[in-house]
Amino acid sequence: MPAALKTGEVLRGRYRIRERIGQGGMGSIYLADDLRLEGRRCALKEVEYDRALPTKILKEARHQFLREATVLARLDHPNLPKVSDYFSIGQCDYLVMDYIPGKDLRTMMLDARQRNTCLAEADVLGWANQLADALTYLHKQDPPLVHRDIKPSNLKITPNGLLKLVDFGLVKALAPDEMTVTVIQGRGTALYTPLEQYGGDGLHTDVRSDIYALGATLYHLLTSSPPVDARQRFLRPEMMPSPRRLNPALSSRTERAILWAMELHPDQRPDSIESLREVLIGTREPLPRITRLTPSPYAQSGWQVPPIGTPESVLLWSSAGLLVLSLVALLIR
């Protein structure tokens, strides 16, 4: 494992290291200043490789990094950080991305748990809707891109409320009939990883792997309890309590969507992020928080005038008009 980069160290004559801001199984992430663009901060992901790997596999891993970095640099979506550069120094490879300020959802969830509560369902579904936009964009690339490491700590909320899927450490371009190369790219984070992503079971990794991870992430965010590892669930399905058992305030609709996404076999999950989104929130827009400033005059009776322009309102006002005409005709007689 290479030594950590030091504060003030400059890479490629352009990126001056400020501090290490993250570390995981595939490497470290550093906050750096871009010396060519004054005032710009960026995140440098340092990719580490297992030196015990055979030379041929290690060489293929580095070629794979270059291929995938080229693909990532072409992506442009508001819920994804922009990859602006990639390079190699010695035995290390680096990916340069926008630095995203703000809290990650794991931190926000832990804050809520300390207050003995859960994150608000409306907020989580709004974030899920933004994440669905990003995943749909990735899955519609040619070839499709699967993130494979969706989890609360990889989801950041910027100060203006925009969600960003921040880590591309395990992104994989899907090729026809290609098995997941877990020895090179890693396996994701166990709590959010479906069975097929572990390899060795003859199953392929595809977009439904991201769907499982999204469901597991929502489970964790909305219950403040981690989901049970898929391998343990396979042996003992009863180990994982239902979301509403942990959070009775959760809607049954959201619970059904989460459990559908977390089905152990890929064929039993939604076939696309859009299919899951339709069940989860029923619309492409985030669920709004409805705040009524003044009480409706019909609130006590439980009856409300349909919104203008809807078929119900047209029928209502047409019927009222006919009633008025009938009364006028009766009076004339």
C-alpha positions as CSV (number, residue, x, y, z in Angstrom):
1,M,0.0,0.0,0.0
2,P,1.5,3.4,-1.0
3,A,2.2,6.0,1.7
4,A,-0.4,8.6,2.2
5,L,0.0,11.8,0.2
6,K,1.2,14.8,2.3
7,T,-0.4,18.2,2.7
8,G,1.1,20.6,0.2
9,E,2.3,17.8,-2.1
10,V,1.6,18.7,-5.8
11,L,0.7,16.1,-8.4
12,R,1.3,16.6,-12.1
13,G,2.3,20.2,-11.3
14,R,-1.4,21.0,-11.0
15,Y,-3.2,19.4,-7.9
16,R,-2.0,20.5,-4.5
17,I,-3.1,18.2,-1.7
18,R,-5.0,19.7,1.2
19,E,-6.0,16.6,3.2
20,R,-7.2,13.1,3.0
21,I,-11.0,13.1,3.2
22,G,-11.9,9.4,2.7
23,Q,-10.4,6.0,2.7
24,G,-11.9,2.7,1.5
25,G,-11.1,-0.8,0.2
26,M,-10.1,0.6,-3.2
27,G,-8.0,3.6,-2.1
28,S,-8.0,7.0,-0.6
29,I,-9.7,10.3,-1.6
30,Y,-8.0,13.6,-1.1
31,L,-9.2,17.2,-1.2
32,A,-6.9,19.2,-3.5
33,D,-6.6,22.7,-5.0
34,D,-6.5,23.0,-8.8
35,L,-3.6,25.3,-9.4
36,R,-4.6,26.0,-13.0
37,L,-8.2,27.2,-12.1
38,E,-7.9,29.6,-9.1
39,G,-10.4,28.9,-6.4
40,R,-11.4,25.4,-7.7
41,R,-11.2,22.5,-5.3
42,C,-11.4,18.9,-6.5
43,A,-11.4,15.4,-5.1
44,L,-8.6,13.0,-6.1
45,K,-9.4,9.3,-5.9
46,E,-6.2,7.3,-5.6
47,V,-6.8,3.7,-6.8
48,E,-4.8,1.1,-5.0
49,Y,-4.2,-2.5,-6.3
50,D,-3.5,-5.7,-4.5
51,R,0.2,-6.3,-5.2
52,A,-0.3,-10.0,-4.6
53,L,-2.3,-10.2,-7.8
54,P,-0.6,-12.0,-10.7
55,T,1.2,-9.6,-13.1
56,K,-1.3,-10.3,-15.9
57,I,-4.3,-9.6,-13.7
58,L,-2.7,-6.4,-12.3
59,K,-2.0,-5.2,-15.8
60,E,-5.5,-5.8,-16.9
61,A,-6.8,-4.0,-13.8
62,R,-4.8,-0.8,-14.8
63,H,-6.1,-1.1,-18.4
64,Q,-9.6,-1.4,-17.0
65,F,-9.1,1.8,-14.9
66,L,-8.0,3.7,-18.0
67,R,-11.0,2.4,-20.0
68,E,-13.5,3.3,-17.3
69,A,-11.9,6.7,-16.5
70,T,-12.4,7.6,-20.2
71,V,-16.1,6.6,-20.0
72,L,-16.6,8.5,-16.7
73,A,-15.0,11.7,-18.1
74,R,-17.7,11.8,-20.8
75,L,-20.6,11.7,-18.3
76,D,-22.5,14.9,-17.7
77,H,-25.5,14.8,-15.2
78,P,-26.5,17.2,-12.4
79,N,-26.6,14.4,-9.8
80,L,-23.1,13.1,-10.7
81,P,-19.8,14.9,-9.9
82,K,-17.9,15.7,-13.1
83,V,-14.8,13.7,-13.8
84,S,-12.3,16.2,-15.2
85,D,-9.0,14.3,-15.4
86,Y,-7.3,11.0,-14.8
87,F,-3.6,10.0,-14.7
88,S,-1.1,7.5,-13.3
89,I,2.0,8.2,-11.2
90,G,4.3,5.2,-10.6
91,Q,2.1,2.3,-9.4
92,C,-0.9,4.5,-8.5
93,D,-3.8,5.7,-10.7
94,Y,-5.8,8.8,-10.0
95,L,-9.3,10.0,-10.9
96,V,-10.0,13.8,-10.5
97,M,-13.6,14.8,-9.8
98,D,-15.5,17.8,-8.6
99,Y,-15.4,18.3,-4.9
100,I,-18.9,18.1,-3.5
101,P,-19.5,20.1,-0.2
102,G,-22.3,19.1,2.2
103,K,-23.3,16.2,4.5
104,D,-23.6,12.6,3.3
105,L,-26.8,10.7,4.1
106,R,-25.1,8.4,6.5
107,T,-24.1,11.3,8.7
108,M,-27.7,12.7,8.5
109,M,-29.2,9.3,9.3
110,L,-26.9,8.9,12.4
111,D,-27.8,12.4,13.5
112,A,-31.5,11.4,13.4
113,R,-30.8,8.2,15.2
114,Q,-29.2,10.1,18.0
115,R,-32.4,12.0,18.4
116,N,-34.3,8.7,18.5
117,T,-36.0,9.3,15.2
118,C,-35.7,8.5,11.5
119,L,-35.3,10.7,8.5
120,A,-38.6,12.1,7.2
121,E,-40.1,9.8,4.5
122,A,-40.9,12.8,2.2
123,D,-37.3,13.9,2.3
124,V,-35.9,10.5,1.6
125,L,-38.2,9.9,-1.3
126,G,-37.2,13.2,-2.7
127,W,-33.6,12.2,-2.6
128,A,-34.5,8.8,-4.0
129,N,-36.1,10.5,-6.9
130,Q,-32.9,12.5,-7.7
131,L,-30.8,9.3,-7.3
132,A,-33.2,7.5,-9.7
133,D,-32.5,10.2,-12.3
134,A,-28.7,9.6,-12.0
135,L,-29.0,5.8,-12.1
136,T,-31.3,5.9,-15.1
137,Y,-28.8,8.1,-16.9
138,L,-26.0,5.6,-16.1
139,H,-28.0,2.6,-17.0
140,K,-29.0,4.1,-20.4
141,Q,-25.4,4.6,-21.5
142,D,-24.0,2.4,-24.3
143,P,-22.9,0.1,-22.9
144,P,-24.9,0.5,-19.6
145,L,-22.9,1.6,-16.6
146,V,-23.6,0.0,-13.2
147,H,-22.4,1.8,-10.1
148,R,-22.3,-1.2,-7.8
149,D,-21.6,0.7,-4.5
150,I,-24.7,2.7,-3.8
151,K,-24.9,3.4,0.0
152,P,-25.7,6.3,2.3
153,S,-22.1,7.5,2.7
154,N,-21.8,7.8,-1.1
155,L,-24.8,10.1,-1.3
156,K,-24.1,13.8,-0.5
157,I,-26.6,16.6,-0.2
158,T,-25.3,20.0,-1.3
159,P,-26.2,23.2,0.6
160,N,-28.9,23.9,-2.0
161,G,-30.5,20.5,-1.7
162,L,-29.0,18.7,-4.7
163,L,-28.1,15.0,-4.3
164,K,-24.8,13.8,-5.7
165,L,-23.7,10.2,-6.1
166,V,-20.1,10.8,-5.3
167,D,-18.0,7.7,-5.6
168,F,-17.2,5.9,-8.9
169,G,-14.9,3.4,-7.3
170,L,-16.7,0.3,-8.6
171,V,-18.5,1.6,-11.7
172,K,-18.5,-1.1,-14.3
173,A,-19.3,-0.9,-18.0
174,L,-21.5,-4.0,-18.9
175,A,-20.4,-6.0,-21.9
176,P,-22.5,-8.9,-23.4
177,D,-21.9,-12.2,-21.6
178,E,-19.3,-10.7,-19.3
179,M,-19.0,-11.8,-15.7
180,T,-18.2,-9.4,-12.9
181,V,-14.5,-9.3,-12.2
182,T,-14.6,-9.0,-8.4
183,V,-10.9,-9.6,-7.9
184,I,-10.1,-6.3,-9.8
185,Q,-13.0,-4.0,-9.0
186,G,-14.1,-5.1,-5.6
187,R,-17.5,-6.2,-4.3
188,G,-19.1,-3.1,-2.9
189,T,-20.2,-2.7,0.7
190,A,-21.7,-5.9,2.2
191,L,-24.8,-4.4,3.7
192,Y,-26.0,-3.1,0.4
193,T,-24.6,-5.7,-2.0
194,P,-26.8,-8.3,-3.7
195,L,-25.9,-12.0,-3.9
196,E,-24.9,-11.9,-7.6
197,Q,-22.2,-9.3,-6.9
198,Y,-20.2,-11.6,-4.9
199,G,-19.4,-13.8,-7.9
200,G,-19.1,-17.6,-8.0
201,D,-22.8,-18.2,-8.4
202,G,-23.1,-18.0,-12.2
203,L,-25.1,-14.9,-12.1
204,H,-24.3,-11.7,-14.0
205,T,-24.1,-8.2,-12.5
206,D,-26.5,-5.8,-14.2
207,V,-28.7,-2.8,-13.5
208,R,-30.8,-4.9,-11.0
209,S,-27.7,-5.0,-8.8
210,D,-28.0,-1.2,-8.4
211,I,-31.7,-1.6,-7.7
212,Y,-31.0,-3.9,-4.8
213,A,-28.4,-1.5,-3.4
214,L,-30.9,1.4,-3.7
215,G,-33.6,-0.6,-1.9
216,A,-31.1,-1.5,0.9
217,T,-30.0,2.1,1.2
218,L,-33.6,3.3,1.5
219,Y,-34.2,0.6,4.2
220,H,-31.3,1.9,6.2
221,L,-32.2,5.6,5.8
222,L,-35.9,5.1,6.7
223,T,-35.5,2.7,9.6
224,S,-32.1,3.9,11.0
225,S,-31.2,0.2,11.2
226,P,-28.8,-1.5,8.8
227,P,-30.2,-4.1,6.4
228,V,-29.2,-7.7,6.9
229,D,-26.4,-9.0,4.6
230,A,-27.9,-10.7,1.6
231,R,-25.8,-13.9,2.3
232,Q,-27.3,-14.2,5.8
233,R,-30.8,-13.5,4.4
234,F,-30.4,-16.3,1.9
235,L,-29.8,-18.7,4.8
236,R,-32.3,-17.2,7.2
237,P,-34.8,-15.0,5.5
238,E,-36.6,-14.2,8.8
239,M,-33.5,-12.4,10.1
240,M,-34.5,-9.1,8.4
241,P,-37.5,-7.3,10.0
242,S,-39.8,-5.5,7.8
243,P,-39.3,-1.7,7.4
244,R,-42.6,-0.8,9.1
245,R,-41.8,-3.0,12.1
246,L,-38.8,-0.8,12.7
247,N,-40.6,2.5,11.7
248,P,-44.4,2.2,12.0
249,A,-44.8,5.7,10.6
250,L,-43.5,4.5,7.2
251,S,-46.2,4.1,4.5
252,S,-47.1,0.6,3.3
253,R,-46.4,1.7,-0.3
254,T,-42.8,2.7,0.5
255,E,-42.3,-0.6,2.4
256,R,-43.6,-2.7,-0.6
257,A,-41.2,-0.9,-3.0
258,I,-38.2,-1.4,-0.7
259,L,-38.8,-5.1,-0.2
260,W,-39.4,-5.5,-4.0
261,A,-36.1,-3.9,-4.7
262,M,-34.4,-6.1,-2.1
263,E,-35.5,-9.4,-3.5
264,L,-32.6,-11.9,-3.4
265,H,-33.0,-13.2,-6.9
266,P,-32.5,-10.5,-9.6
267,D,-35.5,-11.8,-11.7
268,Q,-37.8,-11.0,-8.8
269,R,-36.7,-7.3,-8.6
270,P,-37.9,-4.5,-10.8
271,D,-36.3,-4.7,-14.2
272,S,-35.4,-1.0,-14.2
273,I,-35.0,2.0,-11.9
274,E,-38.0,3.6,-13.6
275,S,-40.2,0.6,-12.7
276,L,-39.1,0.9,-9.1
277,R,-39.6,4.7,-9.1
278,E,-43.2,4.3,-10.4
279,V,-44.0,2.0,-7.4
280,L,-42.0,4.1,-4.9
281,I,-43.4,7.5,-5.7
282,G,-45.7,7.1,-8.7
283,T,-44.3,10.2,-10.5
284,R,-41.1,11.6,-11.8
285,E,-41.3,14.6,-9.5
286,P,-40.3,14.4,-5.8
287,L,-43.1,14.1,-3.4
288,P,-43.9,17.6,-2.1
289,R,-44.5,18.5,1.5
290,I,-48.0,20.0,1.5
291,T,-48.4,23.0,3.9
292,R,-51.9,24.5,4.0
293,L,-51.7,28.1,5.2
294,T,-55.5,28.5,5.6
295,P,-58.0,25.7,6.4
296,S,-60.1,24.6,3.5
297,P,-63.8,25.5,3.9
298,Y,-64.6,21.9,3.0
299,A,-62.1,20.3,5.4
300,Q,-64.7,19.5,8.1
301,S,-67.1,18.0,5.7
302,G,-64.4,15.9,4.0
303,W,-65.5,17.2,0.5
304,Q,-63.4,19.4,-1.8
305,V,-64.0,21.1,-5.1
306,P,-61.9,19.2,-7.8
307,P,-59.0,21.3,-9.3
308,I,-60.0,23.4,-12.3
309,G,-59.2,21.7,-15.6
310,T,-59.7,18.1,-14.4
311,P,-62.4,15.9,-15.9
312,E,-64.1,15.9,-12.5
313,S,-64.3,19.7,-12.4
314,V,-65.7,19.9,-15.9
315,L,-68.4,17.4,-15.0
316,L,-69.2,19.2,-11.8
317,W,-69.6,22.7,-13.4
318,S,-71.5,21.3,-16.4
319,S,-74.0,19.7,-14.0
320,A,-74.3,22.9,-12.0
321,G,-74.9,24.9,-15.2
322,L,-77.6,22.5,-16.4
323,L,-79.3,22.7,-13.0
324,V,-79.3,26.5,-13.1
325,L,-80.8,26.4,-16.7
326,S,-83.5,24.0,-15.5
327,L,-84.4,26.3,-12.6
328,V,-84.6,29.3,-15.0
329,A,-86.8,27.4,-17.4
330,L,-89.1,26.4,-14.5
331,L,-89.5,30.0,-13.3
332,I,-90.3,31.2,-16.8
333,R,-93.1,28.7,-17.1
